[in-house]
Amino acid sequence: MLIGEVARRSGVSARMLRHYESLGLVRPSGRTGSGYREYSGADIQRIMHVESLRAVGLSLREIRRALDDPGFTPSALVDDLIRRTRERIAAETELLTRLHRVHATDPAGWEDVLQVVTLLRALGSPSADARQRAALASADEIPVEALAEAVLGESDPNVAGALRWALARSGGGGPALLAEGLGSPVAAVRERAVRSLAGMPGGEATALLRDALAHPDAVVRGHAALALGTLGEADAVPTLVDMIVAGRNDTAAADALTVLACDDAAADRITAVLVDRLAHDTAHASARGRLTQALEGVPGTAASRALGDLLHDADRAVALTAAYVLRLRDVG
């Protein structure tokens, strides 16, 4: 079969067939009496093999090796193709995300586009100073999605604080984006998400913090409870008491209970919870000591009465703590 007929049947141009021949990929088996290339059935089959391998992303060099090396196994090459394809997809996805973020700013001209791109690059800079400057100087120009992503990925505490500030003033959408971070498999990302939600104004963030009180991660629950405590949300009380029992940020939890004990009824409810835990956590002496100390910041006669009862506690450390706390309350 002559080259023109092969080109028509295979869909490979005559020029490409000549290129394959120059590379040693496909050589016609014979020549006519006039010197024209003549391809056999085996040659055409090899052309089809070359085209199939090109379709899955192999270079012509890799194709030649695959076809000519009898000991060649394709698994390693396919693994490499998978890796390269994933890298390419990741790069394209990152570009698409960046384009969406630029589009979201509704740029009026190319200067605006370049400004947004510059800020997005600064947020991804290896320099903490550069990231912090980008957050503080131009927060209004950075898309909220980019700020939320930066917040969830930031490990430097100073930069994280600047990013949280920028996100809080960026307008709508921030709380929902941060809530996605609460489902991350990475503990550090979950903590950044809840800490950032704690700094967000508005009812949406507060509602998400209430939901976080039931989160399986104790750190997330703790940060949510501390934030809600400063807002006067009574739903935080059980989690705050759990923190005191566990000795996890217990001083801050006790302070939050003091804020929540804002009237007699609230103080009595908190006292009841603390007394109940004192009665049931008898196996944990240190926990009972912390619970006793927490009663110091709870005003009202119910707390004083509970401390008076603890003067006769079987655990001498608890009794001494109760006596000390009562003296402090008397002085106060």
VENFEN-V818705 format. One record per residue. NEAR is the number of other C-alpha atoms within 10 Angstrom. Layout:
{{NEAR} {NEAR}}
This chain:
{{17} {15} {19} {14} {13} {20} {16} {11} {11} {13} {11} {16} {15} {15} {11} {11} {20} {17} {13} {17} {13} {11} {13} {10} {20} {21} {20} {19} {12} {14} {13} {10} {7} {6} {8} {13} {17} {18} {20} {15} {10} {12} {17} {19} {14} {16} {20} {15} {14} {21} {17} {13} {18} {14} {10} {11} {15} {19} {13} {16} {10} {13} {18} {18} {14} {18} {14} {10} {9} {8} {8} {12} {10} {10} {9} {10} {14} {14} {11} {13} {15} {14} {12} {13} {13} {12} {12} {12} {12} {12} {12} {12} {12} {12} {12} {12} {14} {18} {13} {13} {19} {21} {13} {13} {16} {10} {14} {8} {8} {9} {10} {15} {16} {13} {16} {22} {17} {13} {23} {23} {15} {19} {27} {16} {14} {10} {10} {19} {15} {16} {25} {20} {17} {25} {28} {15} {12} {13} {21} {15} {17} {25} {22} {24} {18} {17} {24} {26} {16} {21} {27} {26} {16} {20} {14} {12} {10} {13} {23} {23} {19} {20} {27} {26} {18} {23} {31} {23} {14} {17} {13} {13} {13} {22} {28} {14} {18} {28} {21} {14} {23} {24} {14} {14} {9} {10} {15} {16} {21} {22} {23} {23} {28} {28} {23} {26} {28} {23} {17} {20} {13} {11} {10} {15} {21} {21} {12} {19} {27} {18} {13} {21} {21} {13} {16} {9} {15} {17} {18} {22} {24} {26} {26} {28} {29} {26} {21} {24} {23} {16} {14} {16} {16} {16} {13} {26} {25} {15} {20} {29} {23} {20} {24} {24} {22} {14} {15} {15} {15} {21} {16} {15} {26} {25} {19} {23} {29} {21} {18} {22} {24} {13} {12} {14} {11} {18} {23} {18} {16} {25} {26} {15} {14} {24} {20} {11} {17} {22} {10} {10} {15} {12} {10} {12} {16} {17} {22} {25} {20} {21} {26} {24} {21} {23} {26} {21} {18} {27} {20} {16} {13} {18} {25} {20} {12} {17} {25} {16} {12} {21} {19} {14} {14} {9} {14} {13} {15} {25} {20} {17} {19} {26} {18} {16} {21} {21} {12} {11} {15} {9} {7} {6}}
